[in-house]
Amino acid sequence: QVQLVESGGGLVHAGGSLRLACAASGFSFSKYRMGWFRRSPGKEREFVATITWSGGSLDYADSVQGRFTISRDNPKNTVYLQMNSLKPEDTAVYSCAVAAAPYTWSTRRDIRDYTYWGQGTQVTVSS
């Protein structure tokens, strides 16, 4: 079965960095777009970043553009989220997700475009 396991979260001061990883199994990872989303207390889950199956196309939410970088290592079945210049408003549970269909080129920012989700990893940024 599909499994997505996030790691790398933690507590960091504002301005600091973290690198999240999402280890995937149970499907043909190299064929699927992957996404990162986050949920803050009292808020809806929101889009953070997405990457095509080959890594050739990236898309970011305006709030993280220029600070976060999504990447993937297909032989390792892992997608990453490098987060720099972190702000207190980045505090959230970060989850990775698999797109509903393989070889999806056009960007996908809606949670309904993703089928499987990890449990998430907590990121807390102190001011």
C-alpha positions in Angstrom: 0.0 0.0 0.0 1.0 3.6 -0.4 3.0 5.0 2.4 4.4 8.6 2.9 6.5 9.3 5.9 7.6 12.8 6.6 10.6 13.8 8.7 12.8 16.7 9.5 10.4 19.0 11.4 11.3 20.7 14.7 11.6 23.9 16.6 13.7 26.7 15.0 14.2 30.4 15.6 12.9 32.9 13.1 15.4 33.3 10.3 16.5 29.7 10.6 16.3 26.7 8.2 14.9 23.2 8.2 14.9 20.5 5.6 11.9 18.2 5.4 11.9 14.8 3.7 9.1 12.6 2.6 9.9 8.9 2.0 7.5 7.2 -0.3 6.7 3.6 -1.0 4.0 1.4 -2.5 3.7 3.1 -5.9 5.8 4.2 -8.9 7.2 7.3 -7.3 9.0 8.5 -10.5 5.7 8.7 -12.4 3.9 11.1 -10.0 3.8 14.7 -9.2 4.3 15.4 -5.5 3.2 18.2 -3.3 3.8 19.7 0.1 0.9 21.3 2.1 0.6 22.7 5.6 -2.0 23.2 8.2 -1.8 25.8 11.0 -4.1 25.7 14.1 -7.5 27.0 13.2 -6.8 27.2 9.5 -7.5 25.2 6.4 -4.8 23.0 4.8 -2.9 25.2 2.3 -0.7 24.5 -0.6 3.0 25.1 -0.2 4.9 23.6 -3.2 4.7 21.0 -5.9 7.0 19.3 -8.3 6.5 17.2 -11.4 7.5 13.6 -11.7 10.8 14.5 -13.3 11.5 17.6 -11.2 11.4 19.7 -14.3 8.7 22.0 -13.2 8.1 23.6 -9.8 5.4 25.8 -8.3 5.2 27.6 -5.0 2.7 29.5 -2.9 3.4 33.2 -2.9 4.0 33.1 0.8 7.0 30.8 0.5 8.4 31.8 -3.0 12.1 32.6 -2.7 12.4 31.0 0.7 11.4 27.4 0.2 12.7 24.9 -2.4 11.1 21.6 -3.4 13.2 18.9 -4.9 13.1 15.1 -5.3 15.4 12.1 -5.6 13.6 9.5 -7.7 16.1 6.6 -7.1 15.6 7.2 -3.3 11.8 7.7 -3.6 12.0 10.9 -1.6 10.8 14.4 -2.0 12.3 17.3 0.0 11.3 20.7 1.1 14.2 23.1 2.0 12.9 25.9 4.1 15.0 29.0 4.7 14.4 32.3 6.3 11.6 30.8 8.4 9.0 33.0 9.9 6.6 32.4 12.9 3.8 32.3 10.4 5.4 29.2 8.8 4.5 27.3 12.0 2.3 24.4 10.9 2.1 20.6 10.3 3.7 19.9 7.0 2.5 17.0 4.9 3.5 15.5 1.6 1.0 14.1 -0.9 0.8 12.2 -4.2 -1.0 13.5 -7.2 -4.1 11.6 -8.2 -2.8 10.7 -11.7 0.7 10.0 -13.2 2.6 12.3 -15.5 0.6 15.4 -14.5 2.3 18.3 -16.1 0.1 21.3 -15.2 0.5 22.5 -11.7 -1.7 21.2 -9.0 -2.5 23.4 -6.0 -5.8 22.0 -4.9 -5.9 19.3 -2.2 -8.5 17.5 -4.2 -5.8 16.8 -6.9 -3.9 14.6 -4.4 -4.9 11.1 -3.3 -2.5 9.9 -0.6 -1.2 11.9 2.3 1.5 11.5 5.0 0.8 12.0 8.7 2.8 15.2 8.7 5.7 16.7 10.6 5.5 19.6 13.0 7.4 22.8 12.2 7.5 25.5 14.9 9.2 28.8 14.3 9.7 31.0 17.4 10.0 34.7 17.2 
